[in-house]
Amino acid sequence: AYDTIIVQAAKSLSTRFRSGAGVIQSWNTRTGWQAQRGWECPVIIDNMMNLEILFEATSLSGDSTFYNMAVSHADMTLKNHFRMDGSSYHVVDYDMRTGKVRSRCTAQGYSDESAWARGQAWGIYGYTMCYRYTRQLKYLEQAEAAYEFVCTHPNLPEDLIPYWDFDAPNIPDEPRDASAASCIASALYEISTMDVPDAAGYKMYADSIMVSLSSPAYRAALGTNGNFLLMHSVGSIPHNSEIDVPLNYADYYYLEALK
């Protein structure tokens, strides 16, 4: 009964695909704070998460158009969003006609060259999901590279729940982001089911994240925290929005990781 809804949602998302650039445009640029940035076709790393509905729509409808758009977007993001160390830019702005990169910057991270924590999570999860549907090894390798950046970073706390940005200036006195941690844990559990070296290591790392999230430091007492499960997430510090609060991202991927 859900099939037609999923396919229609994919059709709606497809209207944002810019064939000249080969990407799905994230934000509109004519109004709001986005209009002040001078962007033409901004793409955020978050949009990797949207590709799943396109892959599913092809599976349900047999129409390869959705699959091809998803692969195009994933390939362009793979090419342009990541630094050599596995960290990700938040926003890449494209020329809508040629696909040339106009700028690389941030919106919710600390600075253009910093590593926004939830952006790293979107990259790890997004490319794990892309590998699930395509079996293209380059996607799994990118997920692993983004994970390596996180797990080896000197600013990652001992409990594995990252600060909102790995380069935030006042670490250790910076807010944590439980939503980034829960999303990473869910992705690592999936990687641990794949044919990868040290699959058990991915599961153990995810287990450690989940132990931290399930402790009183992050798991809210029943009936508190607005009835969200997890405390201590961050929406956007540069916009002074949702700072050290519960977020639906955190609860969703926490539950998915448990499942």
Secondary structure, DSSP 4 states (H G I P E B T S, - for coil): --HHHHHHHHHHHHTTEETTTTEE--S-SSSTGGGGGT-SEEEEGGGGGGHHHHHHHHHHH--HHHHHHHHHHHHHHHHHSB-TTS-B-SEEEE-TTT--EEEEE-SSSSSTTS-BHHHHHHHHHHHHHHHHHH--HHHHHHHHHHHHHHHT-TTS-TTS--BSBTT-TTTTSS-B-HHHHHHHHHHHHHHHTSS-TTHHHHHHHHHHHHHHHTSTTTBPPTT-GGG-SB--EEEETTTTEEEEE--HHHHHHHHHHH-
